[in-house]
Amino acid sequence: STGGGWGRHANARPAAGLMRYGFADEAHRVMRGMVDASRFFGDLLPELFAGMPRAGLSFPVSYPTSCSPQAWAAASPLLFLRTLLRFEPDIRANKLHLAPAVPDWIGTLRLERIPIMGGHLGVEVTGEVVKVLEVPEDLTIVSDPRRPTIRR
């Protein structure tokens, strides 16, 4: 990007949209950019930084007028996680679409006691391989991504 500012709130939603429409590599690129930038922000996902091209600088430029932390951006790391897992509950149908696309640079994710449908879910994910550790009795896990609804 050139100009403007970018941070976790400005990247989580586009990454989720890219993943939802099947652009996993592009979503991973957005998330990797945020993780790469985090080492310049105390190993935290940056709240906001200037949208300068990487080619000209070896580090992200902080955005001095940003308010940090911003409460409305607090859910962004959880949206990144949900995006990686392609975690899409369909509570009315007692289903959970869980079709992870976790890149190698992340390795293994292990999540325990995720509250869902009156119980808890536990999973361990490496790449696209899911090991279910705990699942509520009435919940069916679907290993295909939930397809977006296209309105015309």
C-alpha positions in Angstrom: 0.0 0.0 0.0 1.0 3.6 -0.5 -0.3 6.2 1.8 -2.8 5.9 4.6 -2.5 3.7 7.6 -2.8 -0.1 8.2 -3.2 -2.1 11.3 -4.9 -5.2 12.6 -8.4 -3.7 12.3 -7.8 -2.8 8.6 -6.4 -6.3 7.8 -8.5 -8.8 9.7 -11.8 -8.3 7.8 -10.2 -8.3 4.3 -8.2 -11.4 5.2 -11.4 -13.1 6.4 -13.1 -12.1 3.1 -10.2 -13.4 1.0 -10.3 -16.7 2.8 -14.1 -17.0 2.6 -14.0 -16.6 -1.2 -11.2 -19.2 -1.6 -8.1 -16.9 -1.7 -6.2 -18.7 1.1 -2.7 -17.7 -0.2 -3.7 -14.1 -0.3 -5.3 -14.2 3.1 -2.1 -15.8 4.5 -0.1 -13.0 2.9 -2.1 -10.4 4.7 -1.8 -12.2 8.1 1.9 -12.9 7.6 2.5 -9.2 7.0 0.9 -8.4 10.3 3.0 -11.1 12.1 6.1 -9.8 10.4 5.3 -6.2 11.5 4.6 -7.3 15.1 8.4 -7.7 15.8 8.7 -3.9 15.5 5.8 -3.3 17.8 6.8 -5.3 20.9 5.7 -8.6 19.4 2.1 -7.4 19.4 -0.1 -7.1 16.3 0.3 -3.5 15.4 -2.6 -1.3 16.2 -1.8 1.0 13.2 1.2 1.8 11.0 1.8 3.9 8.0 1.1 2.4 4.6 4.5 2.8 3.1 5.9 0.3 0.5 8.2 -2.4 1.9 10.7 -1.8 -1.0 11.7 1.6 0.4 12.1 0.7 4.1 13.3 -2.2 6.1 10.7 -1.6 8.9 7.1 -0.5 9.3 6.7 3.2 10.1 4.6 3.8 13.2 1.6 6.1 12.8 2.2 8.7 15.5 -1.4 10.0 15.7 -3.0 6.6 16.3 -4.7 5.8 19.6 -3.3 2.6 20.9 -4.8 0.4 22.0 -8.1 0.8 20.2 -10.9 -1.2 21.8 -12.8 -1.6 18.6 -9.9 -3.5 17.1 -9.5 -5.9 20.0 -11.3 -8.7 18.3 -9.0 -8.7 15.3 -6.6 -11.4 16.5 -9.6 -13.7 17.1 -10.9 -13.0 13.6 -7.4 -13.9 12.3 -7.6 -17.2 14.2 -11.2 -17.9 13.0 -10.0 -17.1 9.4 -7.1 -19.6 9.6 -9.4 -22.3 10.9 -12.3 -21.4 8.5 -14.4 -21.8 11.7 -18.0 -21.1 10.6 -20.7 -22.2 13.0 -24.2 -23.0 11.6 -26.0 -23.3 15.0 -29.5 -23.7 13.4 -28.3 -26.9 11.7 -26.1 -28.1 14.6 -23.0 -27.9 12.4 -19.6 -26.4 12.5 -17.7 -25.9 9.3 -14.1 -26.4 10.2 -11.8 -26.6 7.2 -8.5 -25.1 8.3 -5.9 -23.6 6.1 -3.0 -23.0 8.5 0.3 -22.1 6.7 3.5 -23.9 7.6 5.0 -20.7 9.1 2.4 -21.0 11.9 2.8 -24.7 12.7 0.3 -26.4 15.0 -2.6 -24.7 16.6 -4.2 -26.3 19.7 -7.4 -24.8 21.0 -9.2 -26.1 24.0 -12.6 -25.5 25.7 -14.1 -23.3 22.9 -17.7 -22.7 24.1 -20.2 -23.8 21.5 -23.7 -25.2 21.7 -23.8 -25.6 25.5 -20.6 -27.6 25.5 -16.9 -27.2 24.5 -14.8 -27.9 21.5 -11.2 -28.8 21.4 -9.1 -29.2 18.3 -5.5 -29.5 17.2 -4.7 -28.3 13.7 -1.6 -28.6 11.6 -2.0 -27.3 8.0 -5.4 -28.8 6.9 -5.3 -31.8 9.3 -7.7 -31.6 12.2 -7.6 -33.7 15.3 -10.8 -33.3 17.4 -10.1 -33.4 21.1 -13.5 -32.6 22.5 -16.9 -32.0 20.8 -20.4 -31.3 22.1 -22.7 -34.3 21.6 -25.1 -32.7 19.2 -22.5 -30.9 17.0 -21.6 -32.2 13.6 -18.3 -31.0 12.2 -18.2 -30.5 8.5 -14.8 -30.6 6.9 -15.7 -28.4 3.9 -15.6 -24.6 4.0 -18.9 -22.9 4.3 -19.7 -21.3 1.0 -20.6 -17.7 1.0 -24.1 -16.7 0.1 -24.1 -14.7 -3.2 -26.9 -12.3 -3.6 -28.0 -11.0 -6.9 
